[in-house]
Amino acid sequence: MLIITGTGRSGTATLARIFGGHHEFRVRYILDKYFQGADPAVDPFDALEKRLAAMLDLHQGIDRTTFIDSSNLYIHFIDAIYLLDPSARFALSVRNGKDFVRSAFSRGWHEQNIFGTVPLRDDPYFTRWGSMSPLQKNAWIWTWRNKKALKGLEGIPAGQKMILRIEDIKKEETLGRLAAFAGLPVHHRELAEKGCNANPSFSLPPKEEWTRQMNDEFDGIAGEMMRVLGYGGD
């Protein structure tokens, strides 16, 4: 089993298609069952038993030896999937947080008001959420989701996890490392040449044109995660 996950807007669909796998396998089912109508400030998967049950439900009938899927929802279930399949491999696709914010901003992610797009009640940003700008809210989403994924990967053996910067996917060396990690051939190498999550239009300018205030708003929330993921100088 190969599971590809990330924050969303981070190239996970491209990675799955490179290997001829699924993207968001039955994800609508999970969203309808666990997210719709639920309190967005409450984690519906706060216990391991709940995460195991959700993955057993989602993956009914699959062949775990060949199953490949990508979805940002998997950030919540890394530990459960590993317990159910100790041979599973996990690829975390990451993207420069400022590029994520541009993409998420244009799609209104800061207005979704569902679990994973607003802070939980014990989050330091919960009481500040109403006064935060859309840029700050999307910076929080990017940071929180990456933290969740990295926490889940802590319990995975080194040889079964990989963190990949989507900006590097066009490099032959990166594709080679990814194929070797997955133990799979790259079926659609040409997809790596295309831009990932290239919106037809953006509501924010490119990060190189951000004002000092915009950079300060982003860095105040996501600066440390940028450094953790190797984007400190970007």
Phi, psi and omega in degrees: 000132176241120179247125180247126183218175181175197183280347198091152184056031185231019174086012183295324179297318178299316181297318179296318182291330176303324180264004180073027182262186178280160165232119180060055177301116179053028185294329179299325178299314180294317180298316181293323186281322189248339188254317186295126178080357180275158176293117184292344181265011179237130180281113180286354182237039187282354178235145181303321180301322178292321180292320177297316181297318181296320181285324174297322178293311183297317190264025177301128173083000181280161171262105186295339180286338183237356187290130176229129180210152175230139177189142176291340180295336182294347177301335182276347194235014185302314182294321181293317180297319180295321177294322180284331180216090182297351177264359183299146176245147185231125175247121177261116179268122180243157183218149176311125185300329180289324175291322175301313183301317178301313182293313181294321179301314182295335180262004174069032181298329181290353179251003188289324177056050172230165179307132181096349176241000173223153181293150170287165186296334179267007179279139180302337182270357184301313184283345182264350192305317184296335182260001182275148178284160176305322178298315180296321180296317179290328174296322177295314180304313180299314182293312183297317182293321176294320177300316179299315180294315181296322177297317179296325181287344182302327183269007182261134178305147186304322183286354183246015177220149181212136174251125187235125173280120186295338177295341182264001189293338180284345182282135179300322179299318180294315178298322178295317179296320181294316179296319179294320179296314183285339185067032185224150175284151175274108184280326187232069182299331183295336180295331180293339181279343182274154178292138179270128177054045180274096180297147176292336177207155181233148177272345178242149177290166175304152185301332179292344182252008180295147175284168177299320179297317179298315178296321180294319179299316180292310185296329180297335181254318191247000185302317182293318178295325175302317180292319180302321184269005174087019178253022186302328182262005184268000000 
